[in-house]
Amino acid sequence: MLRFEVDAEDLLRTRFAVSPIFELQSLIRVLALPAPGLPESWLSRFRPAFDQLREQPGLAASLALKTAKSGANFYAPPPRGMAQTIEQDLDAIRSWPLGAAREEIDWYLARRRVTAETRAFLYAGDVLDRFAGFLELAWSALLAAEWPQMRAVCERDVVHRAAELGRSGWAAALAGLGPRVRWHDSGIELSAHTGPAGALGGAGLLLVPSVLIWPGTAVFGDDPWPKAVIYPARGVGALFEPAPPTVPDALAALLGRSRARLLAALAEPASTTQLAAVFGLATGAVGDHLAVLHRAGLVSRARSGRSVLYARTVLGDQVLRGSAGVR
């Protein structure tokens, strides 16, 4: 078991972030080396584009820098916050100290056999630029169109956990990070991971929600990463198999069916992008419907990172419950 000792300063400095580059690398790995977890019905949408990447030497090189439990640090720079972008990640890779990257490459290649082409890629003088170029191409082919919806899932998770933290403290906020993660006796315990207990030292913990790590967790802590836990974002199932909720006929007659369905879906905060994907509507149309619901006092809105998240108000809850009892 791995345990982080936590003091009051750590609680104040614990923060959330999203990592586009981690999601991209996770998708590349699961498409190249299938593993149980993510539903094939969802992954199949990426396979045609991924097949086009198989001819890229960067693909084999990237897979060579991973084991079942670790990956090269220079290839996965730590995120700085909820507004992290893929452009920032790629810039961090390009600016990584070449000597440090070479040490990591040596370590991984000492543990596996690679082709001459892959070895030439990894020991090229411009290897950092080559990696960044491959990842930029992979991002455009695989995740650029999907990322707004994936980011919305992660932001929605953070809003939920922040609310739980305010209402019930850290035990509640950490609940659901994973089946083997818990708050116990002033510390965070991860029974799926091994390592000695360690103090966070007042630096806090970095918590990173992820769509593609589902259903496990990952722990980082080697320099330059701070102590970090990457965990499955809450609500990922709705992304994999979107199922719009049914609404009472009385509410649909009052508000119109699209607005009624949106109101029913907002038991937890969501962005226009996420709602548009779930309901198969244009983002602009969803925004127009939400604006009407907001003016009526049925939903609230608040900015989180790069997104505006909507949620039902108390009045919206009452309208939904009341309409459910109408015959």
N, C-alpha and C positions, 0 to 999 in steps of 0.2 A: 504493500500500500504506500502511496505517496501522500504526504500531508504538508500543507502550508500553514505555518503558525502566523496568526493574524493579530495585529494590535490596532488600537484606535486610529493611528495615523494611516495604516494600510487601508482601513475601511474608507477613510476620506479620499484616498488617492486611487482606489480601484475604479477603473473606467472601462468603457466599451469601445470597440472599433470593428470595422468590417475590412476584409482583405480580399480584394478582387483577384490578386495573383494566387492566393491559396485556393480559391474556388476553381480557377482555371487549371492549376496543376492537379488538383484532385480529380477534375473531370477527365483530363488527359490520362491520368493513371487508371481510372476505372474503365475507360474505353479501351485502353491498351491491354490491361490485365484485369479482366472481369472478376469481380468479387461479389459475394452476397450483400444485399443491403438495398441499394437504389433500384427502383423498379425498371425493368427492361422496357416497359411501355413508354416510360419517360426518356430513357437513355437513347432509344431508337431514333429519336428526332435528330440526334447529334451525329449518328454514325456515318451518313453520307459525306458530311463535311470532314469528319475525322479521317475517313478513308483517303481523302485528297491530301491530308497532311502526312501520310505514311511515307511519302517520297522525300520528305524534308529531313536532312541529317540532324536537325535540332531535336527531332522527336526521340530518336534513340539516345542521343546525348542527355536529354532531360531525364529519361527513364533510368539512365545509368547512375544518376546522382540521387537515387532514392533507395531506401531499404523499406522493409515492412513497417519500421517504427521511426524512421528519421529521413531527413532530406537536407541537402546542402543549404546552409544559411544564406549564401549570396544569391541563391536562386529563389529564395522566399523571404524577402526583407520584411521586417515587422511593420504592421500598419500603425498610423499615428492617430486615427480617430474615425468617427462615423462618416466623415466626408472623404475618406481615402478613395483615390481614383486609380485606374489601371495605368494612366500616364505617370503618376507619381511612383508606382511600383517599378515600372520599366526604367525610369530615370535613376532610381535607387540601384537597380542591377547594373546599369551602365557605369555608374560612379563608384562601384564597389572596389576596394583596393585589390589590384590584380594578384598581388602576392598571397593575400588571404584566400582568394578564390582558388588559386593553384594548390594551396595546402589541402583544401577540401576535395578538390578533384583527385589529388594523389591518394587521399584516404579512401575514397569510394572505388577508385580503379584498382586499388590493392586488394579489394574484396570481390571483384567480379571481372569477368572476361568481356571485352567489347571488340567490335570490328576495327580494322585499321582506319576506316572512314570516321567512325565515332571518336577514336583516339585522336585523329588529326583535328577534328572539330574542337575537342576539349582542350587541346594544347596549342591552338592557334593564338597568335598574339592579340587578336581582337575577339577573343572568345566571349567577353562580356557583351560586346555589341552584337555578336552573332546570336547569343542567347536572347537578348532583348528583341532582336529582329524576328526570331522564330516565335516568341511568345506574343509579340504584337500581331503577327499573322494568325496565330492560333486563336487569339482573342477575337479578332475580326470574324473569323470563320465559325467559331463555336459559341461564344458567349455575349458578343456585343449586343445582339438583339434581345437576349434573355436576361441580361444583367439588371435592367430597371425593375423587373418583377422580383428577381432574386434579392436585390437590395431591399425592396419593400418588405419582403418576408423577414429579413434580418432586422430592419428598423422596427417592425411591428413587435418582434421579440423583445427588443431593448425597451420599448415603451412599456410593455407588459411587466418586465422585470423591475424597471424603475418604479412602477406603481406598487408592485409587491414589496419592494424595499421600503417605500414610504409607509405602507400600511402595516407590514408585519415583520420587517427586519430581514437580516441576511439569510436566515434559515429558509424563509419563504422565497426570497429572490433567487437562491441557488437551487431550489427544488426544480427538478425537471431539466437541469443541465445535462443529466445523463442518469441512467439507473444506478450507477455506482459512484455518484458524486453527492456529498452531503456536508452540511455545516455541523461540526461537533466539537464541543469543549473549546471554543475560541479558535477554531481552525477549520480549514477546508480539506476534506479527505477524499482522495480519488483511489478507490480500491482496485480499479482496472489498471493502474500504473504502479510501477515500483520505483523506489528511491528513498533516500533518507528524508526525515522531516527537516524542513528548512524554513527559516523566518523570511518574511518578505522585506524586512528591514526598513519599513516605512515607505517603500516605493509603491505599495499597492499591487494589485493583480490586474492584468489585462484580460478582459473577457471578450472573445470574438465569436459571435454567432455565425454559423455556417450552414448552407443548404446541402453541400455535397459531402460533408463528413458523416452524415447520418448513416447508421445510428450510434456511432461511437464518439469518442473524444480524443483530443490530442493535447499534449502538454509541451510547452516550450520554456526555455529558461537559459539556454546557452547564449553568451554574448554574440551578437548585439541585441538579441531578444530580451525583453523583460520577462519576468515570470508571467506566463500566459496559459489560458485554457481555451481551446477552440472546441465548441460544443454544437450539437444540432439545434438549429433555430426552431423555435416553437412554431407550429403551423405549416411545417414542410409538407405534410400529407396533402394539404389543400393545393399546394403547388403541383405535386405529382399527379393528383387525380382531382382536379377542381370539380366541385359539386355545389352549384348555387342552392341556397336554402329555399324551401317552399314558403309561401306567405299566405296569410288568411285572405280569402276573397274580399272580405269587407275592407281590408286595408288597401288591396289592389284597386278597388273601386274608388276609394277616397283619394289616393295619391297617384294612381297609375301604376301598372305592374312593375315597370323598371325601377321606379323610385321606391316602391314597397320592398322589392327584393334587395336593393341596396341598403335600405334601412335595416332589414332583417340580418344582413351580412355583417353589420358593424357592431357586433357584440364586443369586438376588440378593434383597435385602431387599424386602418388600412389606407393605402394611398390610391389615387385614381388609377395608376398603372396596374396595381395588383387587382383592383376590382374590375377593370376593363378586361384583363386576361381571364378572370374567373367567369365573367358573364358573357364574354364574346362581344362586347360593345366597343365602340370607338372611345378613345380616351377623352376626347372633347365632349362627347355625349354624357359620359359619366360625370365629368366636371360640371356640366350644366345641371344635371339632376342633383348633384351634391350641393350646388349653390342654392337651389330652391329649398332643399331640406335644411340647409344651414340658416337661411333667412327665416324659416318657420320655427327655428329653435329646436329641431329634432336631432341635429348632429352638431358636434363641435369640431374645430379643426385646430391643429398646432403643427408647427414646423419641427421636423426631426432630421438633422443632417441636410441632405439635398431634397428631401421629400416633405410634402404636406400630408399629414395623417388625419383621417376623419374617424370619429367614433360617435356612437349614439349618446345623446344626453339623457338625463333622468326623464325628461318629457318624452323623448323618443322611446325609451323603455316602456313608459306607461301607455303610449299610443299602441305599441306593438302588442303588449299584453292585453290591453282592452279589446283590441280588434280580434284577438284569438278567441275570445269568448262570445263573439257576435255570431248569431245563426242567420 
